[in-house]
Amino acid sequence: MSAPRIGVDVGGTFTDVALERPDGTFASIKVLTTHQRPEEAVLAGISAVIEREGTTLDEITQIIHGTTLATNALIERRGAKTALVTTAGFRDVIETRTESRFEQYDLNIVLPPPLIERKDRYVVPERIGARGEVLLTFDEQAARGVVARLVDGGYTSVAVGFMHSYRNPDHERRFRELLSEATPSTAVSLSCEVSPQMREFERFN
C-alpha cells in the first residue's frame, strides 16, 4: 500500500477511527459518538488522527465506514415513531410470521414482539396480483383517510408494504405521493425500493 487509508466504526458510545500507514502499521483514536449528528464525531476523529500523524486528507486514498447505531436502535426498540401501511387484510403478516424459527423443535418458544405494534399498522384497500396486474384499484379516498390518521398520530417515519409491489410498485408510490403532500418531513420507506422480493413477511419486516 502506497498511501494511508482510514477506517471508522461508529458505536453507541464511542466512534473509533483507525489510520493504516503505508507500511501496514496503525494509529487509532477514540472519540465520543454524537448521536444527534453522528457525522460530527466521524469528522472530529478523522481530523484528530490525521493531525496526530502529520498527514492530510489529500493523502488519504480510502475511507471505510461501519456503524452499529441502526442495529442498536432495532435491538433496543427505540428511534423514530414508525407506522406500517399495508394492503387491507394483511395487517398482521409481521405478527403471524412464517414457520421459520431459531429453535425449530421448541413448542414453547417465545418469539420477540413485532417491530411495529398492531395499533401502529394501517391498511389501504388495494391489491396487485403476482404477475403485477391490478386486482383491486388503489382506493384514493381510503388512502387519504390513512394519511390523515398518520399525520394526527405524529408519526415521523412510515413503512409502506403492499402485496406484490416488487412486480408493480405503482400503488406504493402513489401512497408516498399522498403522504408527502400532507407531511413532507415524514420519512417514507417503500418495500418495492428497500426490499423488492417475494414473500410478504420478509419484505415488510
ChimeraX attribute file (.defattr): number of C-alpha atoms within 10 A of each C-alpha:
attribute: neighborCount
match mode: 1-to-1
recipient: residues
	/A:1	10
	/A:2	10
	/A:3	12
	/A:4	22
	/A:5	19
	/A:6	21
	/A:7	16
	/A:8	22
	/A:9	19
	/A:10	24
	/A:11	20
	/A:12	17
	/A:13	13
	/A:14	15
	/A:15	23
	/A:16	21
	/A:17	27
	/A:18	21
	/A:19	22
	/A:20	17
	/A:21	17
	/A:22	12
	/A:23	10
	/A:24	10
	/A:25	9
	/A:26	13
	/A:27	14
	/A:28	19
	/A:29	16
	/A:30	21
	/A:31	17
	/A:32	18
	/A:33	22
	/A:34	17
	/A:35	14
	/A:36	7
	/A:37	9
	/A:38	16
	/A:39	14
	/A:40	14
	/A:41	21
	/A:42	23
	/A:43	12
	/A:44	16
	/A:45	23
	/A:46	25
	/A:47	16
	/A:48	17
	/A:49	20
	/A:50	21
	/A:51	12
	/A:52	12
	/A:53	13
	/A:54	8
	/A:55	13
	/A:56	12
	/A:57	13
	/A:58	6
	/A:59	12
	/A:60	16
	/A:61	12
	/A:62	12
	/A:63	14
	/A:64	11
	/A:65	12
	/A:66	12
	/A:67	14
	/A:68	12
	/A:69	16
	/A:70	13
	/A:71	12
	/A:72	14
	/A:73	13
	/A:74	12
	/A:75	9
	/A:76	9
	/A:77	11
	/A:78	11
	/A:79	12
	/A:80	12
	/A:81	13
	/A:82	21
	/A:83	24
	/A:84	25
	/A:85	25
	/A:86	24
	/A:87	21
	/A:88	14
	/A:89	11
	/A:90	19
	/A:91	19
	/A:92	14
	/A:93	16
	/A:94	22
	/A:95	17
	/A:96	11
	/A:97	15
	/A:98	12
	/A:99	6
	/A:100	7
	/A:101	11
	/A:102	8
	/A:103	10
	/A:104	9
	/A:105	8
	/A:106	9
	/A:107	7
	/A:108	7
	/A:109	11
	/A:110	8
	/A:111	10
	/A:112	7
	/A:113	9
	/A:114	14
	/A:115	16
	/A:116	17
	/A:117	14
	/A:118	14
	/A:119	8
	/A:120	16
	/A:121	20
	/A:122	20
	/A:123	19
	/A:124	24
	/A:125	17
	/A:126	22
	/A:127	22
	/A:128	23
	/A:129	14
	/A:130	15
	/A:131	10
	/A:132	16
	/A:133	12
	/A:134	15
	/A:135	11
	/A:136	11
	/A:137	11
	/A:138	20
	/A:139	14
	/A:140	16
	/A:141	11
	/A:142	14
	/A:143	21
	/A:144	16
	/A:145	11
	/A:146	19
	/A:147	22
	/A:148	15
	/A:149	13
	/A:150	25
	/A:151	14
	/A:152	9
	/A:153	13
	/A:154	12
	/A:155	17
	/A:156	17
	/A:157	17
	/A:158	22
	/A:159	22
	/A:160	24
	/A:161	29
	/A:162	29
	/A:163	27
	/A:164	24
	/A:165	28
	/A:166	25
	/A:167	17
	/A:168	19
	/A:169	20
	/A:170	17
	/A:171	24
	/A:172	26
	/A:173	17
	/A:174	14
	/A:175	23
	/A:176	22
	/A:177	14
	/A:178	17
	/A:179	23
	/A:180	15
	/A:181	11
	/A:182	15
	/A:183	16
	/A:184	12
	/A:185	11
	/A:186	18
	/A:187	16
	/A:188	20
	/A:189	18
	/A:190	23
	/A:191	24
	/A:192	23
	/A:193	13
	/A:194	13
	/A:195	16
	/A:196	17
	/A:197	16
	/A:198	14
	/A:199	12
	/A:200	19
	/A:201	16
	/A:202	15
	/A:203	21
	/A:204	23
	/A:205	17
